[in-house]
Amino acid sequence: MPDPYHNSRRRPRLRASFAGTVLLFLAVVAAAFLNSPYFSVEHVEVSGARYLSADEVRMIAGVPERSNIFSVPVHEVEERLRATPRIARATVKRLFPQALLIEIVERATAVQMPYAGYFIDIDAEGCAIAVAEAITDPDIPLLVGVKPTYVSVGEAVRPEAPVRLGARVGQALADCKVPMLSEIDVSQPGNVVVRTSDGIRILLGTEEGIESRVSVADSILASVREQGARVDYIDVRVETRPVMGRNNKQ
């Protein structure tokens, strides 16, 4: 005698089997679509680069040509970028369907230091962040009056105290956007001297409160240059009584 429940038991299994086949088919189609050339990276945009070129940033990022946008290891790329001494922060974003955006924040050069025939870019913390064969920016001063005993890109330049002092002054000058700088002389830590490319000496004095005195000197220097006054030195060692004038020797 035929089992009246036989067919009814088969229908759920058939429906489940059919549903499983459909889901598998959809998964295969989705996988094929997501891995199709439609999602191949065609452009890597770079934002925030000033010292590094966009091509240098792309090379450091190391994203293979025509990578699938979903398979790009974003966090690994960011770590690779941040491992570069010039780069302080890096973010990689996917711009669907075929582009990546690399946003970086660079460590700025506060001073440059001559060393072994090259010029070392030093940041505000006194760390070496790059090596150049020539002076790259006429507004970035050279750090003089200290002989480097240890230089390794990505690490603090030694002797640390005078280098960090010079870098601190260089950053203060950069923050004030003081142009036409020549040197920062830290040969006497208690009397830091800045020399400009138009022949003016700025006497800054000791390290304590030096950023404030840099700001005062910047205001005086801007006024001197605007008026075309003939000045050999600006002395702001006593911030409340700045002095400027000519040397006695002519």
NUVO-716084 format. One record per residue (C-alpha): residue number from 0; y, x, z. Coordinates in steps of 0.02 Angstrom, whole numbers, plus 32768, in hexadecimal, padded with zeros to 4 digits. Layout:
BEGIN
n:yy:xx:zz
NUM:Y:X:Z
...
This chain:
BEGIN
n:yy:xx:zz
0:8000:8000:8000
1:80AA:804B:7FCF
2:8118:8085:805F
3:81B4:8015:805A
4:8214:809A:80BA
5:81E4:812B:804A
6:8275:8119:7FCF
7:82F1:80F5:8057
8:82C0:8199:80AD
9:82D6:81FC:800D
10:8385:81BB:7FE6
11:83DF:8215:8077
12:8385:82B7:804B
13:83B6:82A4:7F94
14:8469:827E:7FC4
15:846E:8315:8039
16:8425:8383:7FB2
17:84A2:8344:7F32
18:8533:835D:7FAC
19:84F8:840D:7FD1
20:84F0:8434:7F18
21:859F:83F1:7EFD
22:85E4:8457:7F8E
23:858F:84F4:7F4E
24:85D5:84D3:7EA0
25:8684:84BB:7EE6
26:8675:8559:7F4E
27:863F:85BD:7EB5
28:86CF:8574:7E4F
29:874C:8599:7EDA
30:870C:864A:7EEF
31:8715:8668:7E33
32:87C7:8622:7E2F
33:8804:8688:7EC4
34:87BB:8726:7E78
35:87FD:8702:7DCA
36:8885:876A:7D74
37:8900:86E0:7DA5
38:8908:8732:7E52
39:890F:87E8:7E17
40:89A5:8844:7E61
41:8A1D:8867:7DD1
42:8AB8:8899:7E34
43:8AD8:88F6:7ED7
44:8B8C:88DB:7F0B
45:8BE0:8951:7F87
46:8C70:8924:7FFA
47:8CD1:8990:8074
48:8CB3:8A3A:8023
49:8D49:8AAD:8023
50:8D06:8B5C:803A
51:8C5D:8B3C:7FE9
52:8C51:8AFA:7F39
53:8BF6:8A58:7F15
54:8B70:8ABB:7EB8
55:8B57:8B2D:7F4F
56:8B40:8A95:7FBF
57:8AC1:8A4B:7F46
58:8A63:8AF0:7F41
59:8A5C:8AF9:7FFF
60:8A24:8A43:8008
61:8993:8A6D:7F94
62:8972:89BE:7F52
63:88F6:89D1:7EC1
64:8935:8993:7E1A
65:890C:88DE:7DF5
66:88BF:88C1:7EA0
67:8893:8811:7ECE
68:8920:87D1:7F3C
69:88A5:878C:7FBD
70:8846:882F:7FCD
71:88DD:889E:7FEF
72:88C9:88DE:80A4
73:897B:88B7:80D8
74:896E:88FF:8188
75:8921:89A0:814A
76:89AC:89B4:80CB
77:8A2F:8998:8153
78:89DD:8A1B:81C2
79:89D9:8A96:8132
80:8A93:8A7B:8114
81:8ABF:8A8B:81CD
82:8A60:8B30:81D5
83:8AE6:8B7A:8164
84:8B6A:8BCE:81D3
85:8BFA:8B89:816B
86:8BC0:8AD4:8185
87:8BE1:8A81:822D
88:8BA1:89D3:8205
89:8B43:8985:8174
90:8B0E:88D4:8147
91:8AA4:88A0:80B2
92:8AAB:87EC:8075
93:8A46:8793:7FEF
94:8AB1:873A:7F6E
95:8A36:86C7:7F17
96:89EF:86CD:7E9B
97:8A09:877F:7E5B
98:8A82:87E7:7EC4
99:8A94:8845:7F67
100:8B35:8866:7FC6
101:8B43:8905:802D
102:8BD4:8901:80A8
103:8BFA:89A4:8102
104:8C78:89E4:8180
105:8C95:8A9E:816E
106:8CC6:8B1F:81EF
107:8D72:8B5B:81BF
108:8D9F:8C13:81B3
109:8E1A:8C3F:823E
110:8E29:8CF8:8212
111:8DDA:8D78:81A1
112:8DA3:8E22:81DF
113:8D8A:8EBE:8174
114:8CDB:8F02:818B
115:8C76:8F82:8127
116:8CD7:8F63:8088
117:8CCF:8EA6:8097
118:8D2F:8E1D:80EF
119:8CDA:8DB5:8176
120:8D12:8D00:8187
121:8D1E:8CD6:8240
122:8D2E:8C26:8287
123:8D94:8BED:831C
124:8D06:8C19:8394
125:8CFD:8CCD:8358
126:8C5D:8CB7:82F4
127:8C3E:8D05:824A
128:8C25:8C77:81CD
129:8C2E:8CCD:8124
130:8C45:8D74:80CB
131:8CBF:8D8B:803B
132:8CE2:8E1D:7FC8
133:8D9D:8DF9:7FC5
134:8E22:8D97:8022
135:8E0A:8CE3:7FEB
136:8EA4:8C90:8037
137:8F4D:8CE8:8048
138:8F7B:8C77:80DA
139:8EE7:8CAE:8143
140:8F17:8D4A:81A8
141:8EB0:8DE7:81BE
142:8E77:8E0E:826E
143:8EA7:8EC2:8299
144:8EAD:8F2C:8334
145:8DF5:8F18:835C
146:8D5F:8F72:8313
147:8CC6:8F03:82FD
148:8C29:8F48:834E
149:8BB2:8EBD:831A
150:8BBD:8E43:828A
151:8B37:8DC7:8259
152:8B5E:8D27:81FA
153:8B46:8C92:826B
154:8B63:8CF3:830C
155:8BF8:8D29:8376
156:8C4C:8DC8:833A
157:8C53:8E52:83BC
158:8CB4:8E86:841F
159:8CC3:8DCD:8442
160:8D60:8DC3:84AE
161:8DE1:8E0D:8435
162:8D8F:8DBD:839D
163:8D8F:8D13:83F0
164:8E46:8D2B:8423
165:8E78:8D55:8370
166:8E14:8CC1:832D
167:8E67:8C4F:83AC
168:8F13:8C86:8370
169:8EDE:8C74:82BA
170:8EA4:8BC2:82DA
171:8F48:8B98:8333
172:8FA9:8BDA:829D
173:8F3B:8B76:8228
174:8F55:8AD8:828F
175:9011:8AF0:827B
176:8FF7:8B14:81C1
177:905B:8BB6:81CB
178:905C:8C05:811D
179:9070:8CB9:80E2
180:9011:8D10:816D
181:8FDA:8DC5:8165
182:8F89:8E00:8207
183:8F5E:8DD4:82BA
184:8F61:8E72:8323
185:8EFC:8E6B:83C5
186:8F01:8F26:83E9
187:8F60:8EFA:8488
188:8F10:8E5B:84CF
189:8FA8:8E40:853E
190:901D:8E44:84A9
191:8FD4:8DEE:8410
192:903D:8E0B:8373
193:903B:8DA6:82D1
194:9082:8DF4:8233
195:90B7:8D88:81A1
196:90AF:8DB9:80EA
197:916E:8DB2:80E1
198:917D:8E3A:8165
199:919C:8DDB:8206
200:9145:8E08:82A9
201:911F:8D7B:8323
202:9107:8DB6:83D6
203:9095:8D3A:842D
204:906C:8D92:84D0
205:8FD3:8D6B:8539
206:8F40:8CF9:8516
207:8F6B:8C73:8597
208:8FCA:8BE3:8547
209:8FD1:8C3D:84A1
210:8FBC:8B9F:8437
211:905E:8B59:847E
212:90BC:8BF9:8454
213:9074:8BF7:83A4
214:90C0:8B49:838E
215:916B:8B88:83C8
216:9160:8C1E:8354
217:9130:8BAC:82C3
218:91CE:8B44:82DB
219:923C:8BDE:82E1
220:91E7:8C2F:824C
221:91F8:8B91:81E3
222:92B2:8B8A:820B
223:92CA:8C43:81E4
224:9275:8C31:813C
225:92D2:8B92:8110
226:937A:8BE3:8134
227:934B:8C88:80E2
228:937D:8CE6:817F
229:9358:8DA0:818C
230:92E7:8DB2:8222
231:926E:8E3D:8250
232:921E:8DF0:82E8
233:9208:8D4F:8349
234:91E0:8D67:8401
235:9195:8CD1:845A
236:9140:8D30:84E8
237:91AE:8CCC:855C
238:919A:8C20:8510
239:9236:8BD5:855D
240:92A4:8C67:8522
241:9270:8C94:8471
242:92CD:8D23:841D
243:92DE:8D55:8368
244:933C:8DE3:8316
245:933F:8E83:82B1
246:92F7:8F2B:82DD
247:9375:8FB2:830B
248:932F:902A:828B
249:936E:9003:81DB
